[in-house]
Amino acid sequence: MEASGEKQFVIKGEQKKFDTAEHVEQALESQGHAKQLNLSQAESLTLSGNSYGFEACEFVAQQLARQDTPFLSRIDFSNIFVSRLRAELPRSL
């Protein structure tokens, strides 16, 4: 998605709870993306507005680690642990 000339990759904030990689993949597909994150041309990544559990965070981290992201300069992780127990956070981070 492009806005203001910037190439953005956004998983829409719909207050959903993503516990597994499959949950993230389903959200990507429902928003017209491939099951895998394609960030090769993205300048920003927005994940805010949904709640991510450990497995979902691990999936996102693996996707970021596997790709060359030379243009990526901003990532919005705000409010990604809403409704999560404090004990879940260290593993997810």
C-alpha atoms as a printed R data frame, in Angstrom:
   type eleno elety resid chain resno      x       y      z
1  ATOM     1    CA   MET     A     1  0.000   0.000  0.000
2  ATOM     2    CA   GLU     A     2  1.306   3.448 -0.814
3  ATOM     3    CA   ALA     A     3  0.448   6.644  0.987
4  ATOM     4    CA   SER     A     4  2.087  10.037  0.526
5  ATOM     5    CA   GLY     A     5  4.689   8.479 -1.784
6  ATOM     6    CA   GLU     A     6  5.834   6.118  0.980
7  ATOM     7    CA   LYS     A     7  5.611   2.364  0.531
8  ATOM     8    CA   GLN     A     8  3.886   1.007  3.601
9  ATOM     9    CA   PHE     A     9  3.068  -2.546  4.643
10 ATOM    10    CA   VAL     A    10  0.155  -2.560  7.064
11 ATOM    11    CA   ILE     A    11 -1.660  -5.347  8.856
12 ATOM    12    CA   LYS     A    12 -4.867  -3.495  9.593
13 ATOM    13    CA   GLY     A    13 -5.581  -2.833 13.230
14 ATOM    14    CA   GLU     A    14 -8.856  -4.636 13.794
15 ATOM    15    CA   GLN     A    15 -8.374  -5.536 17.462
16 ATOM    16    CA   LYS     A    16 -7.860  -9.181 16.579
17 ATOM    17    CA   LYS     A    17 -5.929 -11.647 18.688
18 ATOM    18    CA   PHE     A    18 -3.194 -13.483 16.774
19 ATOM    19    CA   ASP     A    19 -1.928 -16.467 18.744
20 ATOM    20    CA   THR     A    20 -0.251 -18.443 15.945
21 ATOM    21    CA   ALA     A    21  1.511 -17.957 12.623
22 ATOM    22    CA   GLU     A    22 -1.631 -19.267 10.934
23 ATOM    23    CA   HIS     A    23 -3.662 -16.440 12.463
24 ATOM    24    CA   VAL     A    24 -1.260 -13.875 10.991
25 ATOM    25    CA   GLU     A    25 -1.276 -15.649  7.613
26 ATOM    26    CA   GLN     A    26 -5.096 -15.625  7.578
27 ATOM    27    CA   ALA     A    27 -5.122 -11.891  8.341
28 ATOM    28    CA   LEU     A    28 -2.611 -11.254  5.551
29 ATOM    29    CA   GLU     A    29 -4.709 -13.221  3.066
30 ATOM    30    CA   SER     A    30 -7.951 -11.516  4.102
31 ATOM    31    CA   GLN     A    31 -6.300  -8.136  3.453
32 ATOM    32    CA   GLY     A    32 -5.116  -9.155 -0.012
33 ATOM    33    CA   HIS     A    33 -1.490  -9.947  0.890
34 ATOM    34    CA   ALA     A    34  0.401 -13.187  0.317
35 ATOM    35    CA   LYS     A    35  0.713 -15.514  3.324
36 ATOM    36    CA   GLN     A    36  4.310 -14.399  3.734
37 ATOM    37    CA   LEU     A    37  5.307 -10.818  4.461
38 ATOM    38    CA   ASN     A    38  6.935  -9.211  1.423
39 ATOM    39    CA   LEU     A    39  8.898  -6.268  2.746
40 ATOM    40    CA   SER     A    40 11.589  -5.928  0.083
41 ATOM    41    CA   GLN     A    41 10.287  -2.524 -1.087
42 ATOM    42    CA   ALA     A    42  8.581  -1.366  2.129
43 ATOM    43    CA   GLU     A    43  9.709   1.782  3.886
44 ATOM    44    CA   SER     A    44  7.458   1.215  6.902
45 ATOM    45    CA   LEU     A    45  5.704  -1.694  8.601
46 ATOM    46    CA   THR     A    46  2.652  -1.224 10.815
47 ATOM    47    CA   LEU     A    47  1.455  -4.027 13.078
48 ATOM    48    CA   SER     A    48 -0.375  -1.943 15.695
49 ATOM    49    CA   GLY     A    49 -3.992  -2.410 16.654
50 ATOM    50    CA   ASN     A    50 -3.950  -6.197 17.020
51 ATOM    51    CA   SER     A    51 -2.701  -8.439 19.825
52 ATOM    52    CA   TYR     A    52  0.201 -10.791 19.013
53 ATOM    53    CA   GLY     A    53  1.105 -13.877 21.036
54 ATOM    54    CA   PHE     A    54  4.503 -15.586 21.140
55 ATOM    55    CA   GLU     A    55  4.037 -17.772 18.031
56 ATOM    56    CA   ALA     A    56  2.671 -14.851 16.011
57 ATOM    57    CA   CYS     A    57  5.613 -12.663 17.088
58 ATOM    58    CA   GLU     A    58  8.020 -15.452 16.196
59 ATOM    59    CA   PHE     A    59  6.462 -15.678 12.704
60 ATOM    60    CA   VAL     A    60  6.853 -11.919 12.133
61 ATOM    61    CA   ALA     A    61 10.449 -12.014 13.416
62 ATOM    62    CA   GLN     A    62 11.314 -14.912 11.102
63 ATOM    63    CA   GLN     A    63  9.816 -13.081  8.134
64 ATOM    64    CA   LEU     A    64 11.884  -9.986  8.913
65 ATOM    65    CA   ALA     A    65 15.070 -12.006  9.422
66 ATOM    66    CA   ARG     A    66 14.725 -13.847  6.095
67 ATOM    67    CA   GLN     A    67 14.356 -10.769  3.922
68 ATOM    68    CA   ASP     A    68 16.567  -8.044  2.625
69 ATOM    69    CA   THR     A    69 14.795  -4.852  3.693
70 ATOM    70    CA   PRO     A    70 17.053  -2.021  2.529
71 ATOM    71    CA   PHE     A    71 14.295   0.613  2.568
72 ATOM    72    CA   LEU     A    72 12.613  -0.312  5.853
73 ATOM    73    CA   SER     A    73 13.152   2.563  8.263
74 ATOM    74    CA   ARG     A    74 10.052   2.530 10.511
75 ATOM    75    CA   ILE     A    75  8.125  -0.190 12.307
76 ATOM    76    CA   ASP     A    76  5.069   0.541 14.424
77 ATOM    77    CA   PHE     A    77  4.699  -2.079 17.152
78 ATOM    78    CA   SER     A    78  2.378   0.030 19.317
79 ATOM    79    CA   ASN     A    79 -0.369  -1.786 21.196
80 ATOM    80    CA   ILE     A    80  0.568  -5.268 19.981
81 ATOM    81    CA   PHE     A    81  0.321  -6.859 23.435
82 ATOM    82    CA   VAL     A    82 -3.133  -5.632 24.451
83 ATOM    83    CA   SER     A    83 -5.006  -8.342 26.395
84 ATOM    84    CA   ARG     A    84 -1.824 -10.393 26.883
85 ATOM    85    CA   LEU     A    85 -0.636 -11.582 30.269
86 ATOM    86    CA   ARG     A    86  2.511  -9.966 31.572
87 ATOM    87    CA   ALA     A    87  4.125 -13.425 31.740
88 ATOM    88    CA   GLU     A    88  3.738 -13.801 27.939
89 ATOM    89    CA   LEU     A    89  5.661 -10.645 27.073
90 ATOM    90    CA   PRO     A    90  9.319 -11.618 27.656
91 ATOM    91    CA   ARG     A    91  9.162 -14.551 25.214
92 ATOM    92    CA   SER     A    92  7.315 -12.464 22.639
93 ATOM    93    CA   LEU     A    93  9.825  -9.646 22.786
